[in-house]
Amino acid sequence: MTQVQTMTNPELNRALAELMGYTVRTYRNGKSVLIGPNLRIVSAKECFPAEVWEDAPNYCTDPAASLEVQTAAIADNKLVYLNTLLSMVNPFEDIESAYGGELKVVGYTIDGTSALLTASPRERAEAAYITLQGAQNERNNR
């Protein structure tokens, strides 16, 4: 988890955008194009490829975008997402040691549930990254 915490917002936004299906194509004329899921063109401009990623959703600070990536993470693995987010927003709930390393959703307290509901966009983005990255690794290892 510490690797995610050291990522800057632009780094985490780009990593999440890639996990959500965004890609960049660069053409000979110098144009870089950000293509979203379903092959929708999000942005096209004359710039370096790294610069066009700035037009991807801002999952770390935009509440709506963070809810979008949260929805994808929950669809991939709701148990990992919820437990990861809970461990971020309510460090007093030590899920792994409390349940012997098992990922079970049991024993959520009112404080833990309140913390989940008031998580910041950055916290939701970090938990989503951990969940989506894990799901991608599982697919790649099959």
C-alpha positions as CSV (number, residue, x, y, z in Angstrom):
1,M,0.0,0.0,0.0
2,T,2.9,2.4,0.7
3,Q,3.8,2.4,-3.0
4,V,0.4,3.9,-3.8
5,Q,0.7,6.5,-1.0
6,T,4.0,7.8,-2.5
7,M,2.4,8.3,-6.0
8,T,1.6,11.8,-6.9
9,N,-2.0,12.6,-8.0
10,P,-1.0,12.8,-11.7
11,E,0.8,9.4,-11.4
12,L,-2.1,7.8,-9.7
13,N,-4.6,9.3,-12.1
14,R,-2.7,8.0,-15.1
15,A,-2.3,4.5,-13.6
16,L,-6.0,4.4,-12.9
17,A,-6.9,5.7,-16.3
18,E,-4.8,2.9,-17.9
19,L,-6.5,0.3,-15.7
20,M,-9.9,1.8,-16.7
21,G,-9.0,1.3,-20.4
22,Y,-7.7,4.7,-21.5
23,T,-4.8,4.7,-24.0
24,V,-2.7,7.3,-25.8
25,R,-1.8,7.2,-29.5
26,T,0.8,9.5,-31.0
27,Y,0.9,10.3,-34.7
28,R,3.6,11.4,-37.1
29,N,2.1,14.9,-37.3
30,G,2.9,15.4,-33.6
31,K,-0.6,14.9,-32.3
32,S,-1.2,12.9,-29.3
33,V,-4.7,11.4,-28.8
34,L,-6.2,10.2,-25.5
35,I,-8.7,7.5,-26.2
36,G,-11.1,6.4,-23.5
37,P,-13.0,3.2,-23.0
38,N,-15.2,2.2,-25.9
39,L,-12.6,3.9,-28.3
40,R,-14.0,7.4,-27.5
41,I,-11.6,10.2,-28.2
42,V,-11.2,12.3,-25.1
43,S,-8.5,14.7,-26.2
44,A,-6.3,15.4,-29.2
45,K,-3.6,18.0,-29.2
46,E,-0.1,18.7,-30.4
47,C,2.0,17.7,-27.4
48,F,4.1,14.9,-25.9
49,P,2.2,11.7,-25.1
50,A,2.7,12.2,-21.3
51,E,1.0,15.6,-21.5
52,V,-2.2,14.3,-23.0
53,W,-2.7,12.1,-19.9
54,E,-3.5,15.3,-18.0
55,D,-6.9,15.2,-19.8
56,A,-7.8,11.8,-18.3
57,P,-10.3,11.8,-15.4
58,N,-8.9,13.3,-12.1
59,Y,-9.7,10.4,-9.8
60,C,-7.7,11.8,-6.9
61,T,-9.6,15.1,-6.5
62,D,-12.8,14.9,-8.5
63,P,-15.5,13.2,-6.4
64,A,-17.5,12.1,-9.4
65,A,-14.5,10.5,-11.1
66,S,-13.5,8.8,-7.8
67,L,-16.9,7.3,-7.6
68,E,-16.6,6.1,-11.2
69,V,-13.3,4.2,-10.4
70,Q,-14.8,3.0,-7.1
71,T,-17.6,1.4,-9.0
72,A,-15.2,-0.4,-11.3
73,A,-13.2,-1.6,-8.3
74,I,-16.3,-2.9,-6.5
75,A,-17.3,-4.7,-9.7
76,D,-13.9,-6.4,-9.8
77,N,-13.6,-7.4,-6.2
78,K,-15.9,-5.7,-3.6
79,L,-14.3,-7.5,-0.7
80,V,-10.8,-6.4,-1.4
81,Y,-11.9,-2.8,-2.2
82,L,-14.0,-2.4,1.0
83,N,-11.3,-3.8,3.2
84,T,-8.6,-1.8,1.6
85,L,-10.6,1.4,1.9
86,L,-11.5,0.6,5.5
87,S,-7.8,0.1,6.4
88,M,-7.0,3.5,4.9
89,V,-9.8,5.6,6.4
90,N,-10.1,3.8,9.8
91,P,-6.7,2.6,10.8
92,F,-8.1,1.5,14.2
93,E,-9.8,-1.4,12.3
94,D,-6.9,-3.7,11.6
95,I,-8.8,-6.1,9.3
96,E,-5.9,-8.4,8.5
97,S,-4.8,-9.1,12.1
98,A,-8.3,-9.0,13.5
99,Y,-9.4,-11.8,11.2
100,G,-6.2,-13.8,10.9
101,G,-5.2,-12.4,7.5
102,E,-8.6,-13.4,5.9
103,L,-10.4,-10.9,3.9
104,K,-13.9,-11.0,5.4
105,V,-16.3,-8.2,5.8
106,V,-17.3,-8.7,9.4
107,G,-17.3,-6.5,12.4
108,Y,-17.6,-3.2,10.7
109,T,-18.3,-0.6,13.4
110,I,-20.3,2.5,13.1
111,D,-17.1,4.5,13.0
112,G,-15.7,2.3,10.3
113,T,-18.8,2.5,8.2
114,S,-18.9,6.3,8.7
115,A,-15.3,6.5,7.6
116,L,-16.1,4.5,4.4
117,L,-18.9,6.8,3.5
118,T,-16.8,10.0,4.0
119,A,-13.7,8.8,2.3
120,S,-11.9,11.4,0.2
121,P,-11.5,11.0,-3.5
122,R,-7.8,10.3,-3.0
123,E,-8.6,7.5,-0.6
124,R,-11.1,6.0,-2.9
125,A,-8.6,6.3,-5.8
126,E,-5.9,4.5,-3.8
127,A,-8.1,1.7,-2.7
128,A,-9.4,1.3,-6.3
129,Y,-5.9,1.2,-7.7
130,I,-4.9,-1.6,-5.3
131,T,-8.1,-3.5,-6.1
132,L,-7.9,-3.0,-9.9
133,Q,-4.1,-3.7,-10.0
134,G,-4.6,-6.9,-8.1
135,A,-7.4,-8.0,-10.4
136,Q,-5.3,-7.3,-13.5
137,N,-2.4,-9.3,-12.0
138,E,-4.7,-12.2,-11.4
139,R,-5.9,-12.1,-15.0
140,N,-2.3,-11.9,-16.3
141,N,-1.2,-14.9,-14.3
142,R,-4.0,-17.2,-15.6
